[in-house]
Amino acid sequence: MYVIETDKLTKYYGKERGIIDVSLKVEEGEIFGFIGPNGAGKSTTIRTLLSLIHPSSGSAKIFGRDCFKEGHDIRKDIGYLPSEVFYYNNMKVIDLLKYSASFYNKDCTERIHELAEVMDLDVNRKIDDLSFGNKKKVGIVQGLLHQPKLIILDEPTGGLDPLMQQKFFDLIREENKRGATVFFSSHILDEVQKMCDRVAIIKDGKIIKTESIESLRNDNYKKIKVVSNKSLDSSIFNMDGVTDLKSNKVEANFMYRGNMNKVIEKLSTVDVKNLLVQEPTLEEIFMYYYKKED
Ligand SMILES: Nc1ncnc2c1ncn2[C@@H]1O[C@H](COP(=O)(O)OP(=O)(O)OP(=O)(O)O)[C@@H](O)[C@H]1O
């Protein structure tokens, strides 16, 4: 059984595209990244999973149960951290957290204080008096206080300083070790790379790739630079697997995905002065997928 399973999940806002045919499978215990630029459909997918909005078509299950029929029950085992948090400002932090805890059939008091300590949050202050970052911390404690089985994070780190981001990531890793599955939406590649086992890339409402971070890195294209001692006919590199070929009289730069021996064969006709084969950065890998689908 998958913790999250969607099949061709589609949401239109009137005529406006939200998401189209989003099919995802998230396994128990994974930290699953969901990455895409602004407007790609990350929040729409999450809000649909949480049955905060209804899909136009397709299905979604969490813990094997239908999100739309059983949303109310399922949510008790989900910790959700929205990208923006809004509160009744004249409440004290502790009162808000106790109120949130009252939705669950367990005593969360100890966990509230543990989390507040880790996140360096003064629970006796009024929400009104908190900075944006501190309000975000309230959201984090609120999302985790009931020790959820599934944690859904929508762009969670906005507003947190680097130290707090680090503490937050450590906290999420601990929750994951405890057994929680994590669905982590972000447009920040670096944090996805550090945190996640697998990642789905979403663009213009559609999933364009689902892959482990490791194989995204390993099975991907290489950046190749060839410098020749003599003038170089770069058209020899017009072959399957080569993209972005740029050249001048003695130099060729290109991306290559395929059997390296084929490149070496071509190089045997060149008087090579220098050869550079580089792994692309994760950023370049993502840009490659975004561009390829245009
Ligand atoms: N309430 C709404 N009414 C109309 N269109 C909407 C609504 N909410 C989202 N959309 C549209 O749906 C698409 C997906 O938006 P969504 O907010 O899910 O993207 P996102 O990947 O979460 O982006 P961001 O990182 O900017 O939050 C966008 O084109 C957006 O304009």
The ligand as a Tripos MOL2 file, in Angstrom:
@<TRIPOS>MOLECULE
LIG
   31    33     1     0     0
SMALL
NO_CHARGES

@<TRIPOS>ATOM
      1 N1         -8.0260   29.8000   -6.7920 N.pl3     1 LIG1
      2 C1         -7.5460   29.7860   -8.0350 C.ar      1 LIG1
      3 N2         -8.2560   30.2740   -9.0720 N.ar      1 LIG1
      4 C2         -7.7800   30.2480  -10.3440 C.ar      1 LIG1
      5 N3         -6.5910   29.7270  -10.6960 N.ar      1 LIG1
      6 C3         -5.8350   29.2230   -9.7080 C.ar      1 LIG1
      7 C4         -6.2510   29.2130   -8.3320 C.ar      1 LIG1
      8 N4         -5.2770   28.6370   -7.5890 N.ar      1 LIG1
      9 C5         -4.2960   28.3040   -8.4600 C.ar      1 LIG1
     10 N5         -4.6220   28.6360   -9.7190 N.ar      1 LIG1
     11 C6         -3.8160   28.4120  -10.9240 C.3       1 LIG1
     12 O1         -3.4150   27.0510  -10.9420 O.3       1 LIG1
     13 C7         -2.0840   26.9200  -11.3870 C.3       1 LIG1
     14 C8         -1.2640   26.1660  -10.3400 C.3       1 LIG1
     15 O2         -1.1240   26.9930   -9.1830 O.3       1 LIG1
     16 P1         -0.4660   26.4560   -7.8290 P.3       1 LIG1
     17 O3         -0.6870   27.5050   -6.8050 O.co2     1 LIG1
     18 O4         -0.9780   25.0900   -7.5570 O.co2     1 LIG1
     19 O5          1.0690   26.3630   -8.2400 O.3       1 LIG1
     20 P2          2.3540   26.1980   -7.3140 P.3       1 LIG1
     21 O6          3.2280   25.2250   -8.0350 O.co2     1 LIG1
     22 O7          1.9460   25.8620   -5.9420 O.co2     1 LIG1
     23 O8          2.9940   27.6230   -7.4020 O.3       1 LIG1
     24 P3          3.6040   28.5770   -6.2350 P.3       1 LIG1
     25 O9          4.9510   28.0280   -5.9450 O.co2     1 LIG1
     26 O10         3.6470   29.9010   -6.9200 O.co2     1 LIG1
     27 O11         2.6340   28.5190   -5.0890 O.co2     1 LIG1
     28 C9         -1.5700   28.3330  -11.6530 C.3       1 LIG1
     29 O12        -1.6510   28.5720  -13.0310 O.3       1 LIG1
     30 C10        -2.5210   29.2130  -10.8870 C.3       1 LIG1
     31 O13        -2.6920   30.4530  -11.5320 O.3       1 LIG1
@<TRIPOS>BOND
     1     1     2 1
     2     2     3 ar
     3     2     7 ar
     4     3     4 ar
     5     4     5 ar
     6     5     6 ar
     7     6     7 ar
     8     6    10 ar
     9     7     8 ar
    10     8     9 ar
    11     9    10 ar
    12    10    11 1
    13    11    12 1
    14    11    30 1
    15    12    13 1
    16    13    14 1
    17    13    28 1
    18    14    15 1
    19    15    16 1
    20    16    17 2
    21    16    18 1
    22    16    19 1
    23    19    20 1
    24    20    21 2
    25    20    22 1
    26    20    23 1
    27    23    24 1
    28    24    25 2
    29    24    26 1
    30    24    27 1
    31    28    29 1
    32    28    30 1
    33    30    31 1
@<TRIPOS>SUBSTRUCTURE
     1 LIG1         1 GROUP 0 **** ****
